[in-house]
């Protein structure tokens, strides 16, 4: 009896799969492909169709971080590769084109493909050639694609990955905003921040010791004027992928709770009220949430040193009216020093690998120090945080006495100070920076945010350090 039931069940599955495979295809359309963080619009048609995808592999030199360039291997000229959106039941005709300037052959393994290599064998493409193959998307979900040419890890580590969304036949629930976010890591010969064109390090990749862990291909790709945006009251959906090639992501949005998480990018298992979600290398997730209050939400890998020391930081800027019931903001502030007034220290840096030769270099290197050591408190525009951290923008305290400011950076400051007519009473920890880094960051601050454009030299810092550390 059990054998008969099993056989009947198996026959039913086979008949169902066969019927699905023979589902009629109506029409032909060209796929809309987008660069991160943008996503193609939701699919409104109710029928399966033939979707034509043209995707070019190209090797390009682009910015990894300020002063740092890298030769990225790409799908579509950017990292991550183009976002592809299709519907369950569609037939995809895929054209992989390898630009003639490429030095390497490339192919594509789409995790949404049912078939050998996810299309890798059918798409092996030499420079200056195009390969074509077709497949039917029979499983809805959010899937990673990547290059699978040997050495596979090197092709992925150089930027060859992206996402393909297979919408369920009835679509996903409607939201107000959709964005494409993909984490990955890079392994460079030089350390984090080392300037110039950085080559790939196979040794570090094998040891799984990345210098950069980033969202959307580079440090700062989702910050400042590149931040994603929403308005209070809107629902936001993030299509999140992890290109790896090695690290698992602990994906988190500071100041939000995920209302729904489509676990591992599937469409059946949906978790609710989630703080952080794991995204495996070569995997994905979909997270939905409603933004209730204005402000800047910080997107991070909660393996937190990656965020503040390797680059995995993004921003979602929310505009709209305050809701004091949900979040009041600071209502009171007073000094609390139960362990006494000893100034604490932070170890934020080491001597720069490249010394500044002129003011332009100081501004460039100083900006990196500011972003790593100062921006969390004094903010990206130097405006500070009301009631907590004083502004460095148009700061009368800063501009009045250069030597006092150098001393403050070296040994810290505690107690009340008045900046631009407002009183602040918080602790500024001493910064364990080299003389060059102190000079660079202060030159950057003086040369930015409407300040007095003073130049600080390493010799000035060295002289004051000798006096305050006796």
C-alpha positions in Angstrom: 0.0 0.0 0.0 2.8 2.5 1.0 4.6 1.7 -2.3 1.4 2.4 -4.3 0.7 5.7 -2.5 4.3 6.8 -3.0 4.2 5.9 -6.7 0.9 7.8 -7.2 2.3 10.8 -5.3 5.5 10.7 -7.4 3.4 10.4 -10.6 1.4 13.4 -9.5 4.5 15.5 -9.0 5.9 14.5 -12.3 2.6 15.3 -14.1 2.4 18.7 -12.3 6.0 19.5 -13.2 5.4 18.4 -16.8 2.3 20.5 -17.1 4.2 23.5 -15.7 7.0 23.0 -18.2 4.4 23.1 -21.0 2.7 26.2 -19.8 2.2 28.5 -22.7 4.5 31.4 -23.3 2.9 34.6 -24.6 4.9 37.3 -26.2 8.5 38.5 -26.0 10.0 41.4 -23.9 13.4 42.8 -23.3 14.4 42.7 -19.6 14.8 45.9 -17.7 18.2 45.8 -15.9 19.2 48.2 -13.2 22.3 49.2 -11.3 22.3 49.0 -7.5 20.6 50.4 -5.5 17.8 50.6 -8.0 15.4 47.8 -8.8 13.3 47.2 -12.0 9.6 47.9 -11.5 7.3 45.1 -10.3 5.9 42.8 -13.1 2.2 43.5 -13.7 1.5 41.0 -16.5 -0.5 37.9 -15.5 1.0 35.6 -18.1 4.4 33.9 -18.7 6.5 35.4 -21.5 9.8 35.1 -23.2 12.3 37.5 -21.5 15.4 38.6 -23.4 18.4 39.4 -21.2 21.6 41.0 -22.6 24.4 41.2 -20.0 28.0 42.2 -20.8 31.0 41.2 -18.8 33.6 43.9 -18.6 36.8 44.5 -16.7 37.0 48.2 -15.5 39.1 50.3 -13.1 36.9 52.0 -10.6 37.0 53.6 -7.1 37.1 51.3 -4.1 37.5 54.1 -1.5 38.9 57.6 -1.5 42.3 57.4 -3.1 42.0 53.7 -3.7 41.3 52.2 -7.1 40.7 48.5 -8.1 40.3 46.6 -11.3 36.8 45.2 -11.0 35.5 42.3 -13.1 31.9 43.1 -13.7 28.5 42.1 -15.0 27.3 45.2 -16.8 30.2 47.6 -15.8 29.3 48.0 -12.2 29.5 46.0 -8.9 27.2 44.4 -8.0 26.0 43.3 -11.4 22.7 44.3 -12.9 19.5 43.4 -11.1 17.4 41.1 -13.2 13.6 40.7 -12.6 11.4 38.0 -14.1 8.2 36.1 -13.3 7.7 32.5 -12.2 7.1 30.5 -15.4 9.0 32.9 -17.8 11.3 31.6 -20.4 14.6 33.5 -20.3 16.8 33.8 -23.4 20.1 34.9 -22.0 22.9 36.6 -24.0 26.2 36.8 -22.2 28.6 39.2 -24.0 32.3 39.4 -23.1 33.7 42.8 -24.0 36.7 42.6 -26.5 38.9 44.5 -24.0 38.5 41.8 -21.4 41.6 39.8 -20.5 39.7 36.8 -19.2 37.0 34.4 -20.4 33.8 34.7 -18.2 30.6 32.8 -17.8 27.5 33.0 -15.5 26.0 30.6 -12.9 22.5 31.8 -12.0 21.2 30.1 -8.9 17.7 30.5 -10.3 18.5 28.1 -13.1 17.6 24.4 -12.9 20.3 22.7 -14.9 24.0 21.9 -14.9 26.2 24.6 -13.5 23.3 27.1 -13.4 24.1 27.9 -17.0 27.9 28.1 -16.5 28.9 25.5 -19.1 26.5 26.9 -21.7 27.8 30.5 -21.2 31.6 30.2 -21.2 32.5 33.2 -23.3 35.9 34.4 -24.6 36.7 38.1 -25.0 34.9 39.6 -28.0 32.3 36.7 -28.1 28.6 36.2 -27.1 27.1 33.1 -25.7 23.3 32.4 -25.8 21.3 29.9 -23.8 17.7 29.6 -22.5 16.1 28.4 -19.3 12.7 28.4 -17.6 12.3 29.9 -14.2 10.3 27.4 -12.2 11.0 28.4 -8.6 10.1 31.9 -7.2 12.6 33.6 -4.9 15.6 35.9 -4.8 18.8 34.3 -6.2 22.4 35.2 -6.6 24.3 34.9 -9.8 28.1 34.9 -10.3 30.9 34.0 -12.6 32.0 30.4 -12.3 35.1 30.5 -14.5 38.2 29.0 -12.8 39.6 30.1 -10.5 36.0 30.7 -9.4 36.8 32.4 -6.1 39.0 35.0 -7.9 36.3 35.9 -10.4 33.8 36.4 -7.6 36.2 38.2 -5.4 36.9 40.7 -8.2 33.2 41.7 -8.3 31.3 39.2 -10.5 28.0 38.7 -8.8 24.5 40.1 -8.7 20.8 39.2 -8.0 18.0 37.8 -10.1 14.4 38.0 -8.7 11.9 35.5 -9.8 8.5 36.9 -8.7 5.8 34.5 -7.7 3.0 34.2 -10.3 0.8 36.4 -8.1 3.6 38.8 -7.3 4.9 40.1 -4.0 2.9 42.3 -1.6 3.1 45.9 -2.7 5.5 48.3 -1.0 6.3 52.0 -1.5 10.1 51.6 -2.0 12.4 48.8 -3.3 16.2 48.8 -3.2 19.0 46.5 -4.2 21.8 46.0 -1.6 24.6 43.5 -2.0 27.4 42.8 0.4 30.8 41.5 -0.6 34.4 41.5 0.4 37.6 42.5 -1.4 41.2 41.3 -0.8 43.9 43.8 -1.8 47.7 43.7 -1.6 47.7 46.9 0.5 45.9 47.4 3.8 42.6 49.2 4.1 43.0 52.7 2.8 46.4 52.1 1.1 46.3 54.5 -1.9 46.7 53.9 -5.6 45.6 51.0 -7.8 45.4 47.9 -5.6 45.9 44.4 -7.0 44.0 41.4 -5.8 45.6 39.2 -3.1 45.0 35.5 -3.5 46.9 34.8 -0.3 44.5 37.0 1.8 41.5 35.5 -0.1 42.5 31.9 0.8 43.0 33.0 4.4 39.6 34.7 4.4 41.2 38.0 5.6 39.5 40.8 3.6 40.7 44.4 3.7 37.2 45.7 2.6 33.7 44.5 3.4 31.3 46.7 1.6 27.8 47.3 0.3 27.3 47.8 -3.5 30.9 47.5 -4.5 32.8 50.2 -2.7 33.2 52.2 0.6 30.5 54.9 0.8 28.4 53.5 -2.1 25.3 54.1 0.0 26.2 57.1 2.2 25.9 60.9 1.9 24.3 61.9 -1.4 24.3 58.3 -2.5 22.1 57.2 0.5 18.8 55.5 -0.3 15.7 57.4 0.8 12.1 57.1 2.1 9.4 59.2 3.7 7.8 58.6 7.1 4.9 56.2 6.8 6.3 54.4 3.7 7.0 50.7 3.5 10.5 49.7 2.3 11.7 46.4 0.8 15.4 45.6 0.6 16.5 42.9 -1.8 19.7 41.8 0.0 22.4 39.6 -1.5 25.8 38.4 -0.3 28.3 37.8 -3.1 30.9 36.6 -0.6 33.1 35.0 -1.6 33.8 33.9 2.0 32.0 35.8 4.8 28.5 35.4 6.1 26.6 38.7 6.7 24.7 39.6 9.9 22.5 42.1 8.1 20.9 44.8 10.3 19.4 48.3 10.0 20.1 50.4 13.1 16.9 52.0 14.3 14.5 49.6 12.5 13.0 46.2 13.0 12.2 44.0 10.0 8.5 43.5 9.9 9.0 40.6 7.5 12.0 38.6 6.5 11.8 36.2 3.5 14.3 33.7 4.9 17.2 33.0 2.6 15.4 34.7 -0.2 12.6 32.1 -0.4 8.9 32.9 -0.7 7.4 30.3 1.7 9.1 30.8 5.1 8.5 34.4 6.3 9.7 35.4 9.7 8.4 38.5 11.5 9.8 41.2 13.9 13.4 40.4 13.3 16.4 42.5 14.4 19.2 41.0 12.3 19.2 38.2 9.7 22.0 36.0 8.4 22.8 36.1 4.7 25.1 33.3 3.7 27.8 33.8 1.1 26.1 33.1 -2.2 22.7 33.7 -0.6 20.1 36.3 -0.2 17.2 37.6 1.9 14.3 40.0 1.4 13.4 42.3 4.3 10.3 44.6 4.6 9.7 47.3 7.1 7.7 50.5 7.6 9.6 53.7 8.5 7.8 55.5 11.4 10.0 58.4 12.3 12.5 60.7 10.4 16.2 60.4 10.6 19.1 58.5 9.1 19.0 54.8 9.5 22.4 53.1 9.3 22.6 49.8 7.4 25.4 47.5 8.7 26.8 44.1 8.8 26.5 43.6 12.6 29.8 41.7 12.6 30.5 45.3 13.6 34.3 45.8 13.1 33.5 45.2 9.4 31.2 48.2 9.4 33.4 50.7 11.1 36.8 49.5 10.0 36.2 47.8 6.6 33.4 49.8 5.0 30.1 47.8 5.3 28.0 50.9 6.1 25.1 52.3 4.3 22.4 54.9 5.0 18.6 55.2 4.6 17.5 58.8 5.0 13.9 59.1 6.1 12.1 62.5 5.8 8.8 63.6 7.3 7.1 64.7 10.5 8.3 63.7 14.0 6.4 61.1 16.0 7.4 61.8 19.6 5.2 58.9 20.9 7.3 56.4 19.0 10.7 58.1 19.5 11.2 61.2 21.7 14.8 62.0 21.0 16.9 63.1 23.9 14.9 64.8 26.6 17.6 65.4 29.2 21.4 65.4 29.5 23.7 65.6 32.4 27.3 64.5 33.3 27.7 61.0 34.7 31.3 60.0 35.6 31.1 57.3 38.2 34.7 56.3 37.6 36.0 59.8 37.9 37.2 62.3 35.3 39.9 60.2 33.7 40.0 60.7 30.0 39.5 57.5 28.0 41.4 56.8 24.8 40.4 55.3 21.5 42.8 53.5 19.2 41.6 54.7 15.8 44.6 54.4 13.5 48.2 53.9 12.7 50.8 55.9 10.7 49.6 56.4 7.2 51.2 54.3 4.5 51.6 57.3 2.2 52.7 60.7 3.6 51.0 63.9 2.4 53.2 65.9 0.0 51.0 69.0 -0.1 47.7 70.5 1.2 45.7 68.6 -1.4 47.1 65.3 -0.1 46.4 66.4 3.5 42.7 67.1 2.6 42.4 63.7 0.9 44.0 61.7 3.7 42.4 63.8 6.4 38.9 63.1 5.0 39.5 59.3 5.5 40.7 59.9 9.1 37.6 62.1 9.7 35.2 59.4 8.3 36.8 56.7 10.4 37.4 58.5 13.7 35.2 61.6 13.9 32.1 61.4 11.7 30.1 59.2 14.1 30.0 62.1 16.7 30.4 65.2 14.6 28.4 63.9 11.6 29.2 63.9 7.9 28.5 67.7 7.4 30.3 68.7 10.6 26.9 69.7 12.2 27.4 67.6 15.4 24.5 66.2 17.5 22.4 68.7 19.4 22.9 68.5 23.1 25.6 65.9 22.8 28.5 66.6 20.4 29.5 70.1 19.3 29.7 71.1 15.6 33.0 71.4 13.8 31.2 73.3 11.0 31.8 77.1 11.2 33.1 76.5 14.8 34.3 79.5 16.7 36.0 77.2 19.2 37.9 75.5 16.4 38.8 78.6 14.5 40.0 80.7 17.6 43.0 78.6 18.6 44.7 76.0 16.5 47.1 74.9 19.2 44.2 74.3 21.6 42.5 72.1 19.0 45.7 70.0 18.4 46.0 69.5 22.2 42.3 68.4 22.4 42.8 65.8 19.7 46.0 64.5 21.4 44.9 64.3 25.1 41.1 64.7 24.9 38.8 67.1 26.7 36.2 66.9 29.5 34.0 69.5 31.1 31.8 72.3 29.7 32.7 74.2 26.5 30.8 76.8 24.5 30.7 76.4 20.8 28.8 78.9 18.6 26.9 80.2 21.7 25.7 76.8 22.9 27.1 74.8 25.9 28.2 71.2 25.6 29.3 68.9 28.4 30.5 65.6 27.1 33.8 63.7 27.0 36.1 64.0 24.0 38.4 61.0 24.2 42.0 61.2 23.2 42.8 59.9 19.7 45.7 57.6 19.3 46.7 59.0 15.9 50.1 59.6 14.3 51.4 63.2 14.0 50.6 63.0 10.3 47.1 61.8 10.8 46.3 64.5 13.3 47.7 67.1 11.0 45.8 65.7 8.0 42.4 65.5 9.8 42.6 69.0 11.3 43.7 70.4 7.9 40.7 68.7 6.4 38.3 70.1 9.1 39.8 73.6 8.8 39.5 73.4 5.0 35.9 72.1 5.1 32.5 73.0 6.7 33.0 76.8 6.3 36.0 77.0 8.6 39.1 79.2 8.4 41.2 77.1 6.0 44.2 76.8 8.4 46.9 74.3 7.6 48.2 72.0 10.4 51.6 70.5 9.9 53.0 67.3 11.5 55.8 69.3 13.0 53.3 71.5 14.9 51.6 68.4 16.2 54.9 66.8 17.2 55.8 70.0 19.1 52.6 70.1 21.1 52.7 66.4 21.7 56.1 66.8 23.3 54.7 69.4 25.7 51.5 67.6 26.7 52.9 64.1 27.2 55.8 65.1 29.5 
